[in-house]
Amino acid sequence: MNLIKSRQRVADHGEVFTPTWLVDTMLDLVKGETERIDSRFLESACGSGNFLVRILQRKLASVEITFGSSEYERRQYALLALMSCYGIELLEDNITECRSNMLDVLSGYVCLDKSDDLYGAASYVLSQNLVHGDALTMHTSDDQAIIFAEWGYLGKGKFQRRDFRLDALAQSAAFSEGTLFADLERHEILVPVRTYPQMTVTELASMGAANDSGEMA
């Protein structure tokens, strides 16, 4: 694997990609969490997804072990595994490639094509979870505050979404240690900026279609 795209990008952005063997070694330090389907991970400089792709692959292996005998549950929990992966990336081509790589992993696991609602739902989730922006300023490329969706699976094909500002999540770290979105009720600053009705895979796919057409999602 080539660890750089160009010397100019290294000079301008310090861009160097982590080799797969080192990614796996680092993830093995938190092996249990990488294999928990709903354990959330945020990569603040995700590049083209070296870490997030391997995390998703580990989560999908757990989905197969736990839900492989039920095609319906397998699909729902595979989407939940994807929903638990978050990234921020400064360079637009990298974030586009990261979304594509993550979608390819999910599509390969559940044998999706573009006409499948799960494909559309996954595309929409990736558009929300993988952000083109700057983790240091906590702003998107168009200078808006980064907002992340907290996703949950309620069972029977229903998903719940609440949106939180990244700066509020970061501020909560001053009060306690924890994972992304952990112990949200403890702090008044962690009030969701928006709470959505429960949604199915089909409804998530519809939101993605509306988002792609430029309509308000």
C-alpha positions in Angstrom: 0.0 0.0 0.0 1.2 3.5 -0.9 1.3 5.5 2.3 1.2 8.9 0.5 -0.7 10.3 -2.4 1.8 13.0 -3.2 4.8 14.8 -1.6 2.9 18.0 -2.0 0.0 16.7 0.1 2.4 15.6 2.7 4.0 19.1 2.8 0.6 21.0 2.7 -1.4 18.8 5.0 0.9 16.3 6.7 -1.0 13.5 4.9 0.4 10.0 5.5 -1.8 6.9 5.6 -1.5 4.2 8.3 -0.6 0.8 7.0 -3.1 -2.0 7.6 -0.8 -4.0 9.9 -0.5 -1.0 12.2 -4.2 -0.3 12.1 -4.9 -3.8 13.2 -2.3 -3.7 15.9 -3.8 -0.5 17.3 -7.4 -1.7 17.1 -6.4 -4.9 18.9 -5.7 -2.7 22.0 -9.5 -2.1 22.1 -10.4 -5.4 20.5 -13.6 -5.9 22.6 -15.0 -2.5 21.6 -14.2 -3.0 17.9 -16.2 -6.2 17.9 -19.2 -4.7 19.7 -21.8 -3.9 17.1 -23.0 -0.6 18.6 -19.8 0.7 20.1 -19.1 4.1 18.5 -15.8 5.2 17.0 -14.8 8.7 15.8 -11.8 9.1 13.6 -10.9 12.8 13.6 -8.7 12.6 10.5 -10.2 9.6 8.8 -8.5 10.0 5.4 -9.9 7.3 3.0 -11.0 5.1 5.9 -8.1 2.9 6.9 -9.2 2.7 10.5 -13.0 3.0 9.9 -13.0 0.2 7.2 -11.3 -2.2 9.5 -13.6 -1.3 12.4 -16.6 -1.9 10.2 -15.3 -5.2 9.1 -14.8 -6.4 12.7 -18.3 -5.3 13.6 -19.8 -7.1 10.6 -18.0 -10.2 11.7 -19.8 -9.9 15.0 -23.1 -9.3 13.2 -22.5 -12.6 11.3 -21.8 -14.5 14.4 -24.8 -13.2 16.3 -27.4 -12.7 13.6 -26.2 -14.7 10.6 -29.1 -17.1 10.8 -31.7 -14.4 10.2 -31.4 -12.4 7.0 -33.7 -9.7 8.3 -31.8 -9.1 11.6 -28.5 -9.5 9.7 -29.4 -6.5 7.5 -30.7 -4.3 10.3 -27.7 -4.9 12.6 -25.2 -4.5 9.7 -26.7 -1.0 9.2 -26.4 -0.4 12.9 -22.7 -1.3 12.7 -22.2 1.3 10.0 -24.2 3.8 12.0 -21.6 3.5 14.8 -18.7 4.7 12.7 -17.9 8.4 12.4 -15.2 10.4 10.7 -14.0 13.9 9.9 -11.7 14.7 7.1 -10.2 17.9 5.8 -9.7 16.9 2.2 -12.7 16.4 0.0 -11.4 13.6 -2.2 -10.5 11.6 0.9 -13.9 11.9 2.5 -15.6 10.9 -0.8 -13.3 7.9 -1.0 -13.9 7.0 2.6 -17.7 7.0 2.1 -17.3 4.8 -1.0 -15.0 2.4 0.8 -17.3 2.0 3.7 -20.3 1.5 1.4 -18.4 -1.1 -0.5 -17.7 -3.1 2.7 -21.3 -3.1 3.7 -22.5 -3.8 0.2 -20.2 -6.8 -0.1 -21.3 -8.2 3.2 -25.1 -8.1 2.6 -24.9 -8.3 -1.2 -26.5 -5.0 -2.0 -27.1 -3.2 -5.3 -28.1 0.4 -5.7 -31.8 -0.4 -6.0 -31.9 -1.8 -2.5 -33.3 0.5 0.2 -30.6 -0.6 2.5 -28.0 0.7 0.0 -29.8 4.1 0.0 -30.1 4.1 3.8 -26.4 3.3 4.2 -25.5 6.0 1.7 -27.5 8.5 3.7 -26.0 7.5 7.0 -22.5 7.8 5.6 -23.3 11.3 4.3 -24.2 12.3 7.9 -21.5 10.3 9.8 -18.5 11.1 7.6 -18.0 14.8 7.5 -15.9 17.0 5.2 -14.5 19.4 7.7 -11.8 20.3 10.3 -11.7 18.5 13.6 -9.6 21.2 15.2 -12.2 24.0 14.5 -15.1 21.5 14.7 -16.6 23.1 11.6 -17.5 21.7 8.3 -15.9 22.8 5.0 -18.6 25.5 4.6 -17.9 26.8 8.1 -20.9 25.3 9.9 -20.7 23.7 13.3 -20.2 19.9 12.9 -23.3 18.0 13.9 -23.3 14.3 14.4 -26.2 11.9 14.5 -26.6 9.5 17.4 -28.3 6.4 15.9 -30.0 3.7 17.8 -31.8 0.5 16.8 -35.1 0.0 18.6 -35.9 -3.4 17.1 -38.5 -4.4 14.6 -36.9 -2.4 11.8 -37.1 0.9 13.6 -34.2 3.3 14.1 -33.9 6.4 16.2 -31.8 9.5 15.5 -30.8 12.5 17.6 -28.4 15.2 16.5 -25.7 16.7 18.7 -23.1 19.4 18.1 -19.6 18.1 18.2 -18.4 21.1 20.3 -21.0 20.1 22.9 -19.8 16.5 22.9 -16.2 17.7 23.2 -17.1 20.0 26.1 -18.7 17.1 28.0 -15.2 15.5 28.2 -14.3 18.2 30.7 -16.8 16.8 33.1 -16.3 13.0 32.7 -14.5 10.4 30.7 -16.6 8.3 28.3 -17.3 7.4 24.8 -19.0 9.3 22.0 -22.5 10.2 23.2 -22.0 8.5 26.5 -23.9 9.7 29.6 -25.7 12.4 27.6 -28.3 13.0 30.3 -25.7 14.1 32.9 -25.0 17.5 31.4 -27.3 20.2 30.4 -25.0 21.2 27.5 -25.8 17.9 25.8 -29.2 18.7 24.6 -29.9 17.4 21.1 -30.3 20.0 18.4 -32.9 17.9 16.8 -34.7 14.6 17.5 -36.3 12.7 14.7 -39.3 10.4 14.6 -38.5 6.7 14.5 -37.5 5.6 11.0 -37.3 2.5 8.9 -34.6 1.6 6.4 -37.0 2.6 3.6 -37.6 6.0 5.2 -33.8 6.5 5.7 -33.3 5.8 2.0 -36.0 8.3 1.2 -34.2 10.9 3.3 -31.0 10.2 1.3 -32.9 10.6 -2.0 -34.3 13.9 -0.8 -30.8 15.0 0.3 -29.3 14.1 -3.0 -32.0 16.0 -4.9 -31.3 19.1 -2.8 -34.5 19.0 -0.8 -34.5 19.5 3.0 -33.9 16.1 4.7 
